[in-house]
């Protein structure tokens, strides 16, 4: 085992050791509408946020499966903490594709610097001398309270106001403000507030074109040569949303089984819930759905990494299959949570009970745009019939 592989294994072990504390803070996280500083500090100390970071900036350049494994563990203890960890933890992968100067801007003074994001192009971006002029409001920036930089999506317009490019822009917190608007039924603890930009200048080296990213290219690959940075954005980012939902389903499963072991069903003349054959079937089905979602993730990421390590081009059918399996992985995790919640009984509805919180968190994660099943599945089906794949399939 190499030194770096040992370090990655150490991160997973350290994250596992943190789970009781994260689980204990789950209600506090929800009540505060933000992940506690103690949890972020503890996760930072494990090395979690360095898993996908370049080695030249003290990163571990881990296999994505190791990153997802850690996310699944965290989300099983607290859905909001798992969500923020995944979203914030995947950003070093994207920054590694930016020009080296942008990487130095963020990590040069402190490799532990964190970024949040909001990719929907709801603001305005205009090319100007030496860079871009950015204005507007971006929503759903999970974990922004724990970040000092932000990645924002924007459509760049030309002098005639027509779309010319779609970029991710990198801004320091001196160029934006956070508007505390996050008050939701699920994932309440993610602090996914709005980012407001009032006429910021973004130098050209802090912009990354999605045209390049969709081709698995980026100027940062000149210095970050690991195969990790040649896998598709549409694969690694989409699974960064599905994995915490699989983790929430895993946590809900563990809580449900523990709950049912001791539950007595008064409506059925004192029947022990664990003796109910219908409940036993739900346990089996939920377990299979969760296992299936995770095992397909492992298969797909293993195949992607094997190809890029061999210097091979990634075929479109594989990229489409990854997106197909990702949205279905979310669907399977949601189905598993529903099977258990429907059968958990009235006491599981109590605020503070983990089953109801994880049920709400999982459904909140399901509505993320990247989990749009029809769009991803239609793209796969079109390709199977020899039709053109639409550019918004995000593969």
C-alpha positions as CSV (number, residue, x, y, z in Angstrom):
1,X,0.0,0.0,0.0
2,X,1.4,3.4,-1.0
3,X,1.8,6.2,1.5
4,X,-1.0,8.2,-0.2
5,X,-3.3,5.2,-0.2
6,X,-2.6,4.7,3.5
7,X,-3.5,8.4,4.1
8,X,-6.8,8.0,2.3
9,X,-7.6,4.9,4.4
10,X,-6.8,6.9,7.4
11,X,-9.3,9.6,6.4
12,X,-12.1,7.0,6.1
13,X,-11.2,5.6,9.5
14,X,-11.1,9.1,11.1
15,X,-14.5,10.0,9.5
16,X,-16.0,6.8,10.8
17,X,-14.8,7.7,14.3
18,X,-16.6,11.1,14.0
19,X,-20.0,9.6,13.2
20,X,-21.3,9.4,16.8
21,X,-20.6,13.1,17.3
22,X,-22.1,14.1,13.9
23,X,-25.2,12.0,14.7
24,X,-25.5,13.7,18.1
25,X,-25.4,17.1,16.5
26,X,-27.9,16.3,13.8
27,X,-30.9,18.1,15.4
28,X,-28.6,21.0,16.4
29,X,-27.6,21.3,12.7
30,X,-31.2,21.4,11.6
31,X,-32.2,23.9,14.3
32,X,-29.3,26.2,13.4
33,X,-29.9,25.9,9.6
34,X,-26.2,25.4,9.3
35,X,-23.6,22.8,10.0
36,X,-21.9,23.6,13.3
37,X,-18.3,24.9,13.2
38,X,-17.3,22.0,15.4
39,X,-18.3,19.5,12.7
40,X,-16.6,21.3,9.9
41,X,-13.4,21.7,12.0
42,X,-13.4,18.0,12.9
43,X,-13.9,16.9,9.2
44,X,-11.1,19.3,8.1
45,X,-8.8,17.7,10.6
46,X,-9.6,14.2,9.3
47,X,-8.3,15.3,5.8
48,X,-11.7,14.8,4.2
49,X,-11.7,18.0,2.3
50,X,-8.3,17.1,0.8
51,X,-9.5,13.9,-0.8
52,X,-10.0,15.3,-4.3
53,X,-7.5,18.1,-4.0
54,X,-4.3,18.2,-6.1
55,X,-1.1,16.8,-4.4
56,X,0.7,20.0,-5.2
57,X,-1.6,21.8,-2.7
58,X,-1.4,19.2,0.0
59,X,-4.2,17.1,-1.5
60,X,-4.6,13.3,-1.6
61,X,-5.8,12.9,-5.2
62,X,-7.9,10.0,-4.0
63,X,-10.0,7.7,-6.1
64,X,-13.5,9.1,-6.3
65,X,-14.9,6.0,-4.7
66,X,-13.0,6.8,-1.5
67,X,-14.5,10.3,-1.5
68,X,-18.0,8.9,-2.0
69,X,-17.5,6.3,0.7
70,X,-16.7,9.0,3.2
71,X,-19.6,11.1,2.1
72,X,-22.0,8.2,2.5
73,X,-20.8,7.6,6.0
74,X,-21.2,11.3,7.0
75,X,-24.7,11.5,5.4
76,X,-25.8,8.4,7.3
77,X,-25.2,10.2,10.5
78,X,-26.6,13.6,9.4
79,X,-28.1,14.4,6.0
80,X,-27.3,18.1,6.1
81,X,-23.7,17.5,7.1
82,X,-23.3,14.8,4.5
83,X,-24.7,17.1,1.8
84,X,-22.5,20.0,2.7
85,X,-19.4,17.8,3.0
86,X,-20.1,16.3,-0.5
87,X,-20.8,19.6,-2.3
88,X,-17.9,21.5,-0.7
89,X,-15.6,18.5,-0.8
90,X,-16.0,18.1,-4.6
91,X,-15.0,21.7,-5.4
92,X,-11.3,21.1,-5.1
93,X,-11.7,18.7,-8.1
94,X,-13.1,21.5,-10.2
95,X,-10.6,24.1,-9.1
96,X,-7.9,21.8,-10.2
97,X,-9.1,22.3,-13.8
98,X,-8.8,26.1,-13.5
99,X,-5.6,27.9,-14.7
100,X,-2.7,27.5,-12.2
101,X,-2.9,31.1,-11.2
102,X,-6.5,30.7,-10.0
103,X,-5.5,27.7,-7.9
104,X,-2.7,29.8,-6.4
105,X,-5.2,32.6,-5.6
106,X,-7.3,30.2,-3.5
107,X,-4.8,27.7,-2.1
108,X,-1.5,29.6,-2.2
109,X,-1.7,31.0,1.3
110,X,-3.8,28.3,2.8
111,X,-4.4,24.9,1.2
112,X,-7.4,24.3,3.6
113,X,-9.4,27.2,2.0
114,X,-12.9,26.1,1.1
115,X,-15.3,27.0,-1.7
116,X,-19.1,26.9,-2.0
117,X,-21.0,27.1,-5.3
118,X,-24.2,27.9,-7.2
119,X,-24.1,26.9,-10.9
120,X,-27.5,27.9,-12.3
121,X,-26.7,30.9,-14.5
122,X,-29.2,33.3,-12.8
123,X,-26.8,36.2,-12.8
124,X,-25.4,38.3,-15.6
125,X,-21.8,37.9,-17.0
126,X,-20.3,40.3,-19.5
127,X,-16.9,40.0,-21.0
128,X,-14.8,43.1,-20.5
129,X,-11.1,44.0,-20.8
130,X,-9.0,41.5,-18.9
131,X,-11.9,39.5,-17.6
132,X,-15.6,39.6,-16.9
133,X,-18.2,41.8,-15.2
134,X,-20.5,39.8,-12.9
135,X,-23.8,40.9,-11.4
136,X,-26.8,39.2,-9.8
137,X,-28.1,36.7,-7.3
138,X,-27.4,33.0,-7.1
139,X,-29.4,30.6,-4.9
140,X,-28.8,27.4,-3.0
141,X,-25.1,27.8,-2.2
142,X,-24.7,25.0,0.3
143,X,-22.2,25.5,3.1
144,X,-21.4,29.0,2.0
145,X,-21.0,30.0,5.7
146,X,-18.0,27.8,5.8
147,X,-16.3,29.0,2.6
148,X,-14.3,32.1,1.7
149,X,-14.6,31.7,-2.1
150,X,-17.5,30.8,-4.4
151,X,-17.9,29.1,-7.8
152,X,-20.8,30.7,-9.8
153,X,-22.2,29.6,-13.1
154,X,-22.9,32.3,-15.7
155,X,-23.8,32.7,-19.4
156,X,-21.4,35.2,-21.0
157,X,-23.0,37.5,-23.5
158,X,-21.4,39.4,-26.3
159,X,-21.8,43.1,-27.2
160,X,-25.2,42.3,-28.8
161,X,-26.4,40.5,-25.6
162,X,-26.3,37.1,-27.2
163,X,-24.9,34.0,-25.4
164,X,-21.2,33.5,-26.2
165,X,-20.1,31.0,-23.5
166,X,-21.1,29.3,-20.3
167,X,-18.5,29.6,-17.6
168,X,-17.8,28.9,-13.9
169,X,-16.5,32.1,-12.2
170,X,-14.4,32.0,-9.1
171,X,-14.9,34.9,-6.6
172,X,-13.5,35.7,-3.2
173,X,-15.9,36.6,-0.3
174,X,-14.9,40.3,-0.7
175,X,-16.8,40.3,-4.0
176,X,-20.1,38.9,-2.7
177,X,-22.5,38.9,0.2
178,X,-24.6,36.1,1.6
179,X,-28.3,36.6,2.0
180,X,-29.7,34.3,4.7
181,X,-32.9,33.0,3.1
182,X,-32.6,29.3,3.7
183,X,-35.7,28.1,5.5
184,X,-36.9,24.7,4.2
185,X,-38.6,21.5,5.1
186,X,-35.6,19.3,4.3
187,X,-31.8,19.7,4.4
188,X,-32.4,22.6,6.7
189,X,-28.9,22.4,8.2
190,X,-27.1,23.0,4.9
191,X,-27.2,26.8,5.1
192,X,-27.9,26.9,1.3
193,X,-28.3,30.6,1.2
194,X,-28.2,33.1,-1.7
195,X,-25.0,34.7,-3.1
196,X,-25.4,38.3,-4.1
197,X,-22.8,40.0,-6.4
198,X,-23.0,43.7,-7.1
199,X,-20.8,44.5,-10.1
200,X,-17.7,42.4,-9.4
201,X,-14.8,42.2,-11.8
202,X,-13.6,38.6,-12.4
203,X,-10.1,38.3,-14.0
204,X,-9.9,36.0,-17.0
205,X,-7.9,33.4,-15.2
206,X,-10.7,32.9,-12.7
207,X,-13.2,31.7,-15.3
208,X,-13.5,28.2,-16.6
209,X,-15.5,27.4,-19.8
210,X,-17.9,24.5,-19.7
211,X,-17.1,23.9,-23.4
212,X,-13.7,22.7,-22.2
213,X,-15.0,20.9,-19.2
214,X,-17.6,18.9,-21.2
215,X,-14.6,17.6,-23.2
216,X,-12.8,16.5,-20.0
217,X,-10.3,19.3,-20.5
218,X,-9.1,22.3,-18.5
219,X,-5.9,24.4,-18.3
220,X,-5.2,23.1,-14.9
221,X,-4.5,19.6,-16.3
222,X,-1.1,21.0,-17.4
223,X,0.0,21.0,-13.7
224,X,-2.4,18.5,-12.2
225,X,-1.7,15.4,-14.3
226,X,-3.5,12.8,-12.2
227,X,-6.1,10.7,-14.1
228,X,-8.6,11.9,-11.5
229,X,-8.8,15.2,-13.3
230,X,-9.7,13.7,-16.6
231,X,-13.0,12.1,-15.6
232,X,-16.2,13.9,-16.7
233,X,-17.7,16.8,-14.7
234,X,-21.1,15.3,-15.3
235,X,-20.1,12.1,-13.6
236,X,-18.2,13.3,-10.6
237,X,-20.6,16.2,-9.7
238,X,-23.8,14.2,-10.3
239,X,-22.7,11.5,-7.9
240,X,-21.7,14.1,-5.4
241,X,-25.4,14.8,-5.1
242,X,-26.7,11.2,-5.3
243,X,-24.1,9.8,-2.8
244,X,-25.3,11.8,0.2
245,X,-28.9,10.6,-0.6
246,X,-27.7,7.0,-0.6
247,X,-26.0,7.9,2.8
248,X,-29.3,9.2,4.1
249,X,-31.1,6.0,3.0
250,X,-28.3,4.0,4.8
251,X,-28.8,6.0,8.0
252,X,-32.6,5.7,7.8
253,X,-32.2,1.9,7.3
254,X,-30.1,1.6,10.4
255,X,-32.5,3.7,12.4
256,X,-35.5,1.9,11.1
257,X,-34.2,-1.6,11.9
258,X,-33.2,-0.5,15.4
259,X,-36.6,1.1,15.9
260,X,-38.5,-2.0,14.7
261,X,-36.6,-4.3,17.0
262,X,-38.2,-2.8,20.1
263,X,-41.4,-1.5,18.7
264,X,-44.7,-3.0,19.8
265,X,-47.7,-2.4,17.5
266,X,-50.7,-1.5,19.7
267,X,-53.1,-1.5,16.7
268,X,-52.2,-5.2,16.1
269,X,-52.9,-6.4,19.6
270,X,-49.3,-6.0,20.8
271,X,-47.6,-7.6,17.9
272,X,-43.8,-7.1,17.9
273,X,-42.9,-5.2,14.7
274,X,-39.9,-7.3,14.1
275,X,-42.3,-10.4,13.8
276,X,-44.4,-8.7,11.0
277,X,-43.6,-10.6,7.7
278,X,-44.7,-7.5,5.7
279,X,-42.2,-5.4,7.6
280,X,-39.5,-8.0,7.0
281,X,-40.1,-7.8,3.3
282,X,-39.7,-4.0,3.4
283,X,-36.4,-4.4,5.1
284,X,-35.2,-6.8,2.5
285,X,-36.4,-4.6,-0.4
286,X,-34.9,-1.4,1.1
287,X,-31.6,-3.1,1.7
288,X,-31.5,-4.3,-1.9
289,X,-32.3,-0.9,-3.3
290,X,-29.6,0.8,-1.3
291,X,-27.0,-1.9,-2.1
292,X,-27.9,-1.7,-5.8
293,X,-27.5,2.1,-5.9
294,X,-24.1,1.9,-4.3
295,X,-22.8,-1.1,-6.2
296,X,-23.6,0.5,-9.5
297,X,-21.8,3.7,-8.4
298,X,-18.7,1.7,-7.6
299,X,-18.9,-0.2,-11.0
300,X,-19.2,3.0,-13.0
301,X,-16.5,4.9,-11.2
302,X,-14.1,2.0,-11.4
303,X,-14.7,1.7,-15.1
304,X,-14.2,5.5,-15.7
305,X,-11.0,5.5,-13.6
306,X,-9.6,2.4,-15.3
307,X,-10.1,4.0,-18.8
308,X,-8.5,7.3,-17.9
309,X,-5.6,5.7,-16.1
310,X,-5.0,3.8,-19.4
311,X,-5.1,7.0,-21.3
312,X,-8.2,5.9,-23.2
313,X,-11.0,8.2,-24.4
314,X,-14.2,7.8,-22.5
315,X,-17.0,6.6,-24.8
316,X,-20.2,8.5,-24.9
317,X,-22.3,5.4,-24.1
318,X,-20.4,5.0,-20.8
319,X,-20.9,8.6,-19.9
320,X,-24.6,8.4,-20.6
321,X,-24.8,5.2,-18.6
322,X,-23.2,6.8,-15.6
323,X,-25.8,9.6,-15.7
324,X,-28.6,7.0,-16.2
325,X,-27.4,5.1,-13.2
326,X,-26.9,8.2,-11.1
327,X,-30.5,9.4,-11.4
328,X,-31.8,5.9,-10.8
329,X,-29.5,5.6,-7.8
330,X,-31.2,8.6,-6.3
331,X,-34.6,7.1,-7.1
332,X,-33.7,3.8,-5.6
333,X,-32.5,5.5,-2.4
334,X,-35.7,7.5,-2.2
335,X,-37.8,4.4,-2.7
336,X,-35.9,2.6,0.1
337,X,-36.5,5.6,2.5
338,X,-40.2,5.7,1.7
339,X,-40.6,1.9,2.3
340,X,-39.2,2.3,5.8
341,X,-40.9,5.6,6.7
342,X,-44.3,4.3,5.6
343,X,-44.0,1.4,8.0
344,X,-42.2,3.2,10.9
345,X,-45.3,4.2,12.9
346,X,-46.5,7.4,14.4
347,X,-43.7,7.7,16.9
348,X,-41.2,8.1,14.1
349,X,-42.9,11.4,13.2
350,X,-41.6,13.1,16.4
351,X,-39.3,16.0,15.8
352,X,-35.8,14.8,16.6
353,X,-36.5,11.3,15.4
354,X,-33.8,10.3,12.9
355,X,-36.1,8.5,10.5
356,X,-38.4,11.5,9.7
357,X,-35.4,13.9,9.5
358,X,-33.6,11.6,7.0
359,X,-36.8,11.1,5.1
360,X,-37.2,14.9,4.7
361,X,-33.6,15.4,3.9
362,X,-33.5,12.7,1.2
363,X,-36.6,14.1,-0.5
364,X,-35.2,17.6,-0.4
365,X,-32.0,16.3,-2.1
366,X,-34.1,14.6,-4.7
367,X,-35.4,17.9,-6.1
368,X,-31.9,19.0,-7.1
369,X,-31.8,19.7,-10.8
370,X,-29.0,17.1,-11.3
371,X,-31.5,14.4,-10.2
372,X,-34.0,15.2,-13.1
373,X,-34.6,11.6,-14.2
374,X,-36.5,12.2,-17.4
375,X,-33.7,14.4,-18.9
376,X,-30.9,11.9,-18.1
377,X,-32.9,8.8,-19.1
378,X,-34.2,10.4,-22.3
379,X,-30.6,11.2,-23.3
380,X,-29.6,7.6,-22.8
381,X,-32.6,6.4,-24.8
382,X,-31.9,8.8,-27.6
383,X,-28.4,7.5,-27.9
384,X,-29.6,3.9,-27.9
385,X,-31.8,4.7,-30.9
386,X,-29.0,6.5,-32.8
387,X,-30.4,10.0,-32.2
388,X,-28.5,13.1,-31.2
389,X,-28.0,13.7,-27.5
390,X,-29.1,17.2,-26.4
391,X,-26.3,19.5,-25.1
392,X,-28.1,19.9,-21.7
393,X,-27.8,16.1,-20.9
394,X,-24.7,17.0,-18.8
395,X,-22.6,14.0,-19.3
